[in-house]
Amino acid sequence: MGFVWKYYNKNSRMWIDIPSVDQDAIQTAFERGDPSYVSSTQDAVRIAQPGITRTYVFQYMVLFWSPTDATIPLKVGIDYDGEAAISRSWVYTDDTKDQAKPLQWLFEFSPGEYHPMNHHVSSCLSTARKNNYKEIHLHDYNKNHDEWFTKRYDIANLLQTNLYSGTIRSLSPAPIEDEPPWDDPVDGDWNPPEHFCCPMTLSLMKDPVIAADGKSYERSAIEGWFCKGKVSSPLTNEKFVTAKLYPNINLRSAIEDAISAQLKLDAKAPIIITKSFSCLK
């Protein structure tokens, strides 16, 4: 697998791999957007902790242990506690060594200066964003140090808050790559206005956003540009003071209205062309 889930053991003050019996199920549930995953009684027995149920809550990245039988008290011992922080690490195996690493998010290190985040955090944030999480708590840790701390990520407003220091930083996300482009809505004879087209992809925009230079771009295109460490204008290379993007709602509505109008003008059933609609026609 490309990921390993760990939990923090308070007694040993170490991050420990979650038992393999839960690894694949946790990963599947998280990628699917489930709010949590509960291990079955059978799994709990196989983990050699009979009568213990594990509940993994993804928004807060925490693991809760509870007795399956309420009459049996939960004993806090060396191997488990009542609750623990969990984290996910990106790792390479024989099956995944040739895969590209996840695209990295950026955080604002100082005004106008953005640095890449590590692949572990970036991958979790991209999954959270894809599954429409409003926020998620992630725990930063280093295997060479005992201390760790929690950061809250406001996905909607793209803000990172260190819950230990209170520091707040702006974020620039990695693009959601599986967002499909517009298909050609008509028979190929329509030439849309130039401002309907992204100056980077030269294709009809589906999710136009306004960047710091006042220009509109396809969201995934400009976010991908930022991910390369270029928080600047793709047109002039002028450095941006912020990576914040604003949805161009009026332009998106205009594009959608224009497509609807073209469909109504077509007396025949529209022919859907499966390739991406290019503005170079």
Backbone hydrogen bonds in HBPLUS format (Angstrom, degrees):
<---DONOR---> <-ACCEPTOR-->    atom                        ^
c    i                          cat <-CA-CA->   ^        H-A-AA   ^      H-
h    n   atom  resd res      DA  || num        DHA   H-A  angle D-A-AA Bond
n    s   type  num  typ     dist DA aas  dist angle  dist       angle   num
A0091-VAL N   A0002-GLY O   2.83 MM  89  5.22 166.8  1.85 133.7 138.3     1
A0004-VAL N   A0089-SER O   2.88 MM  85  5.23 151.0  1.97 144.8 153.9     2
A0089-SER N   A0004-VAL O   2.84 MM  85  5.23 167.3  1.86 148.3 152.2     3
A0018-ILE N   A0005-TRP O   2.96 MM  13  5.77 175.5  1.96 138.9 139.9     4
A0006-LYS N   A0087-SER O   2.82 MM  81  5.34 161.3  1.86 158.2 162.6     5
A0087-SER N   A0006-LYS O   2.95 MM  81  5.34 149.9  2.04 142.4 147.6     6
A0007-TYR N   A0016-ILE O   2.84 MM   9  5.45 156.2  1.89 152.5 157.4     7
A0016-ILE N   A0007-TYR O   2.84 MM   9  5.45 169.4  1.85 161.3 160.1     8
A0008-TYR N   A0085-ALA O   2.94 MM  77  5.50 150.7  2.03 154.0 159.0     9
A0009-ASN N   A0014-MET O   2.87 MM   5  5.50 169.5  1.88 166.5 163.0    10
A0013-ARG N   A0009-ASN O   2.76 MM   4  5.47 126.9  2.04 141.5 157.0    11
A0022-ASP N   A0019-PRO O   2.97 MM   3  5.87 161.0  2.00 128.6 133.0    12
A0023-GLN N   A0020-SER O   3.22 MM   3  4.98 135.7  2.42  93.5 105.6    13
A0026-ILE N   A0022-ASP O   2.93 MM   4  5.99 160.7  1.97 162.2 167.2    14
A0027-GLN N   A0023-GLN O   3.07 MM   4  6.28 168.4  2.08 154.0 157.3    15
A0028-THR N   A0024-ASP O   2.96 MM   4  6.13 162.4  1.99 149.9 154.6    16
A0029-ALA N   A0025-ALA O   3.02 MM   4  6.14 163.7  2.05 145.9 150.3    17
A0030-PHE N   A0026-ILE O   2.93 MM   4  6.13 161.6  1.97 155.2 160.3    18
A0031-GLU N   A0027-GLN O   2.95 MM   4  6.11 170.1  1.96 154.7 157.4    19
A0032-ARG N   A0028-THR O   2.98 MM   4  6.03 143.7  2.11 142.7 152.7    20
A0034-ASP N   A0029-ALA O   2.97 MM   5  5.27 150.2  2.06 164.7 159.9    21
A0033-GLY N   A0030-PHE O   3.10 MM   3  5.25 147.1  2.21 101.5 111.4    22
A0058-PHE N   A0035-PRO O   3.11 MM  23  5.85 156.8  2.17 145.5 152.4    23
A0037-TYR N   A0056-TYR O   2.88 MM  19  5.11 145.2  2.00 137.1 148.3    24
A0056-TYR N   A0037-TYR O   2.76 MM  19  5.11 171.7  1.76 158.0 158.9    25
A0039-SER N   A0054-ARG O   2.82 MM  15  5.24 159.9  1.86 155.1 161.5    26
A0044-ALA N   A0040-SER O   2.92 MM   4  6.24 157.0  1.97 148.6 155.5    27
A0045-VAL N   A0041-THR O   2.96 MM   4  6.25 150.8  2.05 148.7 155.6    28
A0046-ARG N   A0042-GLN O   3.05 MM   4  6.35 156.2  2.11 146.5 153.1    29
A0047-ILE N   A0043-ASP O   2.97 MM   4  6.26 134.2  2.19 144.8 157.6    30
A0047-ILE N   A0044-ALA O   3.23 MM   3  5.10 131.1  2.49  90.1 103.0    31
A0049-GLN N   A0044-ALA O   3.27 MM   5  5.78 162.9  2.31 164.7 162.1    32
A0048-ALA N   A0045-VAL O   2.92 MM   3  5.19 156.6  1.98 109.4 115.8    33
A0052-ILE N   A0049-GLN O   3.16 MM   3  5.80 139.7  2.33 148.4 146.8    34
A0068-THR N   A0051-GLY O   2.54 MM  17  4.90 167.5  1.56 137.5 141.6    35
A0053-THR N   A0066-SER O   2.76 MM  13  5.31 172.4  1.76 165.9 168.5    36
A0066-SER N   A0053-THR O   3.02 MM  13  5.31 144.5  2.15 144.6 154.3    37
A0055-THR N   A0064-PHE O   2.89 MM   9  5.12 156.9  1.95 150.2 156.9    38
A0064-PHE N   A0055-THR O   2.87 MM   9  5.12 161.9  1.90 145.2 151.1    39
A0057-VAL N   A0062-VAL O   2.90 MM   5  5.42 170.8  1.91 172.7 172.0    40
A0061-MET N   A0057-VAL O   2.94 MM   4  5.64 108.3  2.47 130.7 149.3    41
A0062-VAL N   A0057-VAL O   3.10 MM   5  5.42 156.3  2.16 146.4 153.1    42
A0137-HIS N   A0059-GLN O   2.67 MM  78  6.02 157.5  1.71 157.5 165.7    43
A0086-ILE N   A0061-MET O   2.99 MM  25  5.24 162.5  2.02 129.1 127.1    44
A0063-LEU N   A0084-ALA O   2.70 MM  21  5.15 164.1  1.72 161.1 166.5    45
A0084-ALA N   A0063-LEU O   2.83 MM  21  5.15 140.6  1.98 143.3 152.8    46
A0065-TRP N   A0082-GLY O   2.96 MM  17  5.12 170.5  1.97 133.6 136.3    47
A0072-ILE N   A0069-ASP O   2.93 MM   3  5.61 165.1  1.95 123.1 128.1    48
A0077-GLY N   A0080-TYR O   3.14 MM   3  5.64 146.1  2.26 157.9 167.8    49
A0096-THR N   A0093-THR O   3.15 MM   3  5.13 133.8  2.37  96.4 108.8    50
A0097-LYS N   A0093-THR O   2.86 MM   4  5.48 120.6  2.21 154.7 161.2    51
A0099-GLN N   A0096-THR O   3.04 MM   3  5.30 160.5  2.08 111.7 118.0    52
A0117-MET N   A0105-TRP O   2.77 MM  12  5.52 159.9  1.81 158.0 154.7    53
A0106-LEU N   A0172-SER O   2.88 MM  66  4.94 163.5  1.91 147.6 152.8    54
A0172-SER N   A0106-LEU O   2.90 MM  66  4.94 155.4  1.96 139.1 140.1    55
A0107-PHE N   A0115-HIS O   2.87 MM   8  5.54 156.9  1.92 156.8 162.2    56
A0115-HIS N   A0107-PHE O   2.91 MM   8  5.54 161.7  1.94 159.7 160.2    57
A0108-GLU N   A0170-SER O   2.94 MM  62  5.35 153.4  2.01 153.5 154.3    58
A0109-PHE N   A0113-GLU O   2.75 MM   4  5.63 132.4  1.97 150.8 166.4    59
A0110-SER N   A0113-GLU O   3.37 MM   3  5.08 160.7  2.41 133.1 137.5    60
A0113-GLU N   A0110-SER O   2.74 MM   3  5.08 168.5  1.76 140.1 141.8    61
A0122-SER N   A0118-ASN O   3.00 MM   4  6.17 168.8  2.01 156.7 160.3    62
A0123-SER N   A0119-HIS O   2.96 MM   4  5.89 160.7  2.00 142.4 147.0    63
A0124-CYS N   A0120-HIS O   3.27 MM   4  6.52 159.8  2.31 144.0 148.9    64
A0125-LEU N   A0121-VAL O   2.92 MM   4  6.15 163.3  1.95 157.9 162.7    65
A0126-SER N   A0122-SER O   2.93 MM   4  6.13 154.8  2.00 149.0 155.8    66
A0127-THR N   A0123-SER O   3.10 MM   4  6.33 155.9  2.16 145.4 151.4    67
A0128-ALA N   A0124-CYS O   2.94 MM   4  6.18 159.2  1.98 149.1 155.1    68
A0129-ARG N   A0125-LEU O   2.86 MM   4  6.05 157.7  1.91 148.3 154.3    69
A0130-LYS N   A0126-SER O   2.93 MM   4  6.04 161.3  1.97 146.2 151.5    70
A0131-ASN N   A0127-THR O   3.08 MM   4  6.22 146.6  2.20 143.7 151.9    71
A0133-TYR N   A0128-ALA O   2.89 MM   5  5.17 172.3  1.89 157.2 154.7    72
A0132-ASN N   A0129-ARG O   3.09 MM   3  5.06 161.8  2.12 108.6 109.9    73
A0155-ILE N   A0134-LYS O   2.91 MM  21  5.33 129.6  2.17 126.1 138.5    74
A0136-ILE N   A0153-TYR O   3.01 MM  17  5.32 145.5  2.13 136.9 147.8    75
A0153-TYR N   A0136-ILE O   2.83 MM  17  5.32 166.8  1.85 154.5 159.1    76
A0138-LEU N   A0151-LYS O   2.95 MM  13  5.48 160.8  1.99 158.6 162.0    77
A0151-LYS N   A0138-LEU O   2.86 MM  13  5.48 166.5  1.88 163.4 167.8    78
A0140-ASP N   A0149-PHE O   2.91 MM   9  5.63 147.8  2.01 172.2 175.4    79
A0149-PHE N   A0140-ASP O   3.35 MM   9  5.63 149.5  2.45 141.8 150.3    80
A0145-HIS N   A0142-ASN O   2.92 MM   3  5.35 168.2  1.93 120.1 123.8    81
A0163-LEU N   A0150-THR O   3.00 MM  13  5.79 152.5  2.08 150.8 159.5    82
A0152-ARG N   A0161-THR O   2.78 MM   9  5.10 158.8  1.82 153.2 153.9    83
A0161-THR N   A0152-ARG O   2.83 MM   9  5.10 160.8  1.87 149.5 156.0    84
A0154-ASP N   A0159-LEU O   2.79 MM   5  5.05 161.2  1.83 159.4 162.8    85
A0158-LEU N   A0154-ASP O   2.72 MM   4  5.39 114.8  2.14 140.4 156.8    86
A0159-LEU N   A0154-ASP O   3.14 MM   5  5.05 150.1  2.23 129.7 138.7    87
A0171-LEU N   A0158-LEU O   3.01 MM  13  5.08 142.6  2.15 141.4 135.1    88
A0160-GLN N   A0169-ARG O   2.78 MM   9  5.11 162.0  1.81 155.3 160.5    89
A0169-ARG N   A0160-GLN O   2.81 MM   9  5.11 155.5  1.87 146.0 154.5    90
A0162-ASN N   A0167-THR O   2.88 MM   5  5.26 162.8  1.91 153.7 158.6    91
A0166-GLY N   A0162-ASN O   2.62 MM   4  5.09 145.4  1.74 149.4 159.3    92
A0277-PHE N   A0182-TRP O   3.24 MM  95  6.06 160.2  2.28 153.0 153.2    93
A0196-PHE N   A0193-PRO O   3.03 MM   3  5.51 160.7  2.07 114.7 120.9    94
A0197-CYS N   A0194-GLU O   3.04 MM   3  5.54 163.0  2.07 115.7 121.2    95
A0205-MET N   A0196-PHE O   3.01 MM   9  6.17 173.2  2.02 165.7 163.5    96
A0198-CYS N   A0203-SER O   2.96 MM   5  5.70 162.9  1.99 156.6 153.0    97
A0202-LEU N   A0198-CYS O   2.73 MM   4  5.07 144.8  1.85 144.4 153.2    98
A0279-CYS N   A0202-LEU O   2.86 MM  77  5.59 163.8  1.88 157.5 156.9    99
A0219-ARG N   A0207-ASP O   3.09 MM  12  5.75 149.6  2.18 138.1 145.8   100
A0248-ASN N   A0208-PRO O   2.92 MM  40  5.49 176.5  1.92 137.0 136.5   101
A0209-VAL N   A0217-TYR O   2.87 MM   8  5.50 154.5  1.93 153.3 161.4   102
A0217-TYR N   A0209-VAL O   2.88 MM   8  5.50 153.1  1.96 152.7 160.2   103
A0210-ILE N   A0246-TYR O   2.68 MM  36  5.06 161.3  1.72 146.3 151.2   104
A0246-TYR N   A0210-ILE O   3.08 MM  36  5.06 160.1  2.13 136.3 142.6   105
A0211-ALA N   A0215-LYS O   3.05 MM   4  5.87 161.5  2.08 167.1 169.0   106
A0214-GLY N   A0211-ALA O   2.95 MM   3  5.55 161.9  1.98 122.2 125.3   107
A0221-ALA N   A0218-GLU O   3.02 MM   3  5.33 123.3  2.35 105.6 120.4   108
A0222-ILE N   A0218-GLU O   3.13 MM   4  6.43 164.7  2.15 167.9 170.9   109
A0223-GLU N   A0219-ARG O   2.95 MM   4  6.04 162.3  1.98 158.1 163.8   110
A0224-GLY N   A0220-SER O   3.01 MM   4  5.95 149.4  2.11 132.5 140.8   111
A0225-TRP N   A0221-ALA O   3.05 MM   4  6.30 143.5  2.19 138.6 148.6   112
A0226-PHE N   A0222-ILE O   2.98 MM   4  6.28 156.0  2.04 146.4 151.9   113
A0227-CYS N   A0223-GLU O   2.97 MM   4  6.22 151.0  2.05 145.1 153.2   114
A0228-LYS N   A0225-TRP O   3.22 MM   3  5.52 147.4  2.34 103.7 112.7   115
A0229-GLY N   A0226-PHE O   2.77 MM   3  5.36 150.1  1.86 124.4 127.5   116
A0240-PHE N   A0231-VAL O   2.97 MM   9  5.77 174.0  1.98 135.4 136.5   117
A0233-SER N   A0238-GLU O   2.81 MM   5  5.23 152.9  1.88 139.7 147.5   118
A0237-ASN N   A0233-SER O   2.69 MM   4  4.65 141.0  1.84 133.5 142.5   119
A0252-ARG N   A0248-ASN O   3.02 MM   4  6.27 162.0  2.06 153.7 159.3   120
A0253-SER N   A0249-ILE O   2.96 MM   4  6.16 161.2  2.00 151.4 156.2   121
A0254-ALA N   A0250-ASN O   2.97 MM   4  6.18 153.9  2.04 144.2 151.7   122
A0255-ILE N   A0251-LEU O   2.94 MM   4  6.20 156.9  2.00 152.5 157.7   123
A0256-GLU N   A0252-ARG O   3.00 MM   4  6.25 166.6  2.01 152.6 156.0   124
A0257-ASP N   A0253-SER O   2.85 MM   4  6.01 157.9  1.90 149.7 156.1   125
A0258-ALA N   A0254-ALA O   2.94 MM   4  6.08 152.2  2.02 143.4 150.8   126
A0259-ILE N   A0255-ILE O   3.00 MM   4  6.27 154.7  2.07 149.4 155.9   127
A0260-SER N   A0256-GLU O   3.04 MM   4  6.27 159.9  2.08 146.5 152.0   128
A0261-ALA N   A0257-ASP O   2.93 MM   4  6.14 154.1  2.00 145.3 152.5   129
A0262-GLN N   A0258-ALA O   3.00 MM   4  6.23 154.2  2.07 145.3 151.6   130
A0263-LEU N   A0259-ILE O   3.06 MM   4  6.33 152.8  2.13 148.9 156.0   131
A0264-LYS N   A0260-SER O   3.11 MM   4  6.40 149.3  2.20 144.9 152.8   132
A0265-LEU N   A0261-ALA O   3.09 MM   4  6.35 141.9  2.24 143.1 153.3   133
A0266-ASP N   A0263-LEU O   3.32 MM   3  5.30 139.3  2.50  93.7 104.6   134
